[in-house]
């Protein structure tokens, strides 16, 4: 009988050790949200143009000949403007931080925001063409989501803004084995790669400067060290059935002695 009790105690301890609480499974836990709303101020970091960024630059109001030089869709009306086409036909930032534009020549864009770059190109275009309007878009804005998510991969962003939760949503969200409290964000810079943990179990992440993602950010969702409780329900039933059977056998054997 002592052996039976020891087996049961060991099984219970093992199950408790293999389970995690709801706070490790749910998003954005904050008890203060139960009865009232709460404001989380944005700390959005404005992206600065880097080497190898690719832009779509359209110049409206030009004559037909000059329009073909700037506007991708004007070169071939049947061209499908997918991600690859925009990249191949776009304007890239070279190692010196310049973009080579037809007629205008080199324009220094390194370190500018997208809005500042558009204003600069507009001023350059105004020197050569009258009544022309510049529309500049970053087409190399992509983020990668890896690890314990439903659909890992690279996703393109078309509005120059995406949050951590939106990126995870595009990837189908973390799987049941995904650890939402230790998500790793990797961000490229001129000095190297910055890496940090983000805790989606805490609402503080909404006010973090890393909540809004930047081009080429990589999100990695690691696996939980323990399994969620509801995943252990079947195991719990099987284990206790085995324990009951073992206890019955031990009892019968002891009674026969």
TAGICOR-V470335 format. One record per residue. N is the residue number from 1. SS is DSSP state (h for helix, s for strand, l for the rest). PSI is psi in radians with two decimals (* if undefined). Layout:
((N | SS | PSI) (N | SS | PSI))
This chain:
((1 | l | -0.66) (2 | h | -0.67) (3 | h | -0.71) (4 | h | -0.80) (5 | h | -0.65) (6 | h | -0.71) (7 | h | -0.76) (8 | h | -0.78) (9 | h | -0.72) (10 | h | -0.71) (11 | h | -0.74) (12 | h | -0.78) (13 | h | -0.72) (14 | h | -0.70) (15 | h | -0.74) (16 | h | -0.65) (17 | h | -0.48) (18 | h | -0.04) (19 | l | 2.71) (20 | l | 2.70) (21 | l | 2.96) (22 | h | -0.54) (23 | h | -0.43) (24 | h | -0.22) (25 | l | -0.69) (26 | l | 2.80) (27 | l | 2.60) (28 | l | 1.05) (29 | s | 2.24) (30 | l | 1.89) (31 | h | -0.41) (32 | h | -0.20) (33 | h | -0.06) (34 | l | -0.58) (35 | l | -0.10) (36 | l | 2.83) (37 | l | 2.89) (38 | l | 2.39) (39 | l | 2.30) (40 | l | 1.76) (41 | l | 2.43) (42 | l | 2.49) (43 | l | 0.98) (44 | l | 2.29) (45 | l | 2.14) (46 | l | 2.23) (47 | l | 2.43) (48 | l | 2.36) (49 | l | 2.40) (50 | l | 2.94) (51 | l | 2.47) (52 | l | -0.01) (53 | l | 2.60) (54 | s | 2.37) (55 | s | 2.55) (56 | s | 2.12) (57 | s | 2.00) (58 | s | 2.41) (59 | s | 1.91) (60 | s | 2.63) (61 | l | 0.17) (62 | l | 2.83) (63 | l | 2.95) (64 | h | -0.73) (65 | h | -0.83) (66 | h | -0.50) (67 | h | -0.62) (68 | h | -0.51) (69 | h | -0.65) (70 | h | -0.67) (71 | l | 2.07) (72 | h | -0.77) (73 | h | -0.30) (74 | h | -0.34) (75 | h | -0.50) (76 | l | 1.89) (77 | l | -0.36) (78 | l | -0.02) (79 | l | 2.25) (80 | l | 2.05) (81 | l | 1.20) (82 | l | -3.09) (83 | h | -0.74) (84 | h | -0.73) (85 | h | -0.71) (86 | h | -0.64) (87 | h | -0.82) (88 | h | -0.70) (89 | h | 0.00) (90 | l | -3.11) (91 | s | 2.06) (92 | s | 2.59) (93 | l | 2.08) (94 | l | -3.12) (95 | l | -0.42) (96 | l | -0.05) (97 | l | 0.25) (98 | s | 2.71) (99 | s | 2.26) (100 | s | 1.98) (101 | s | 2.51) (102 | l | 2.45) (103 | l | -0.84) (104 | l | -0.68) (105 | s | -2.68) (106 | s | 2.37) (107 | s | 2.17) (108 | s | 2.04) (109 | l | -0.24) (110 | l | 2.25) (111 | l | -0.12) (112 | l | 2.74) (113 | l | 2.93) (114 | h | -0.68) (115 | h | -0.74) (116 | h | -0.65) (117 | h | -0.70) (118 | h | -0.73) (119 | h | -0.68) (120 | h | -0.81) (121 | h | -0.65) (122 | h | -0.74) (123 | h | -0.69) (124 | h | -0.74) (125 | h | -0.65) (126 | h | -0.42) (127 | l | -0.35) (128 | l | -0.53) (129 | l | 2.47) (130 | l | 2.54) (131 | l | 0.61) (132 | l | 2.51) (133 | s | 2.23) (134 | s | 2.32) (135 | s | 1.98) (136 | s | 2.23) (137 | s | 2.44) (138 | s | 2.05) (139 | l | 0.02) (140 | l | 0.37) (141 | l | 1.88) (142 | s | 2.65) (143 | s | 2.64) (144 | s | 2.40) (145 | s | 2.10) (146 | s | 2.98) (147 | s | -2.50) (148 | l | 1.20) (149 | s | 2.86) (150 | l | -0.69) (151 | l | 1.33) (152 | l | 2.56) (153 | s | -3.00) (154 | s | 2.35) (155 | s | 2.32) (156 | s | 2.52) (157 | l | 2.24) (158 | l | -0.07) (159 | l | 0.23) (160 | l | 0.40) (161 | l | 2.25) (162 | l | 2.47) (163 | s | 2.93) (164 | h | -0.77) (165 | h | -0.65) (166 | h | -0.69) (167 | h | -0.75) (168 | h | -0.63) (169 | h | -0.72) (170 | h | -0.54) (171 | l | 0.16) (172 | l | 0.00) (173 | l | 2.80) (174 | s | 2.53) (175 | l | 3.09) (176 | l | -0.42) (177 | l | 0.01) (178 | s | 2.36) (179 | l | 1.76) (180 | l | -0.20) (181 | l | -0.10) (182 | l | 0.81) (183 | s | 2.31) (184 | s | 2.24) (185 | s | 2.20) (186 | s | 2.22) (187 | s | 2.31) (188 | s | 2.53) (189 | s | 3.08) (190 | l | -0.48) (191 | l | -0.30) (192 | s | -2.67) (193 | s | 2.18) (194 | s | 2.34) (195 | s | 2.45) (196 | s | 2.81) (197 | s | 2.49) (198 | s | 2.36) (199 | l | 1.82) (200 | l | -0.03) (201 | l | -0.08) (202 | s | 2.36) (203 | h | -0.20) (204 | h | -0.43) (205 | h | -0.44) (206 | h | -0.42) (207 | h | 0.07) (208 | l | 2.59) (209 | l | -0.18) (210 | l | 0.05) (211 | l | -0.68) (212 | s | 2.22) (213 | l | 2.79) (214 | l | 2.84) (215 | l | 2.41) (216 | l | 0.20) (217 | l | 2.55) (218 | s | 2.22) (219 | s | 2.24) (220 | s | 2.16) (221 | s | 1.91) (222 | l | 2.94) (223 | s | 2.57) (224 | l | 2.51) (225 | l | -0.48) (226 | l | 2.78) (227 | l | 2.50) (228 | l | 2.62) (229 | h | -0.78) (230 | h | -0.32) (231 | h | -0.26) (232 | h | -0.03) (233 | h | -0.78) (234 | h | -0.75) (235 | h | -0.68) (236 | h | -0.79) (237 | h | -0.78) (238 | h | -0.74) (239 | h | -0.77) (240 | h | -0.54) (241 | h | -0.71) (242 | h | -0.69) (243 | h | -0.74) (244 | h | -0.73) (245 | h | -0.73) (246 | h | -0.70) (247 | h | -0.68) (248 | h | -0.77) (249 | h | -0.78) (250 | h | -0.70) (251 | h | -0.77) (252 | h | -0.77) (253 | h | -0.76) (254 | h | -0.64) (255 | h | -0.40) (256 | h | -0.22) (257 | l | *))
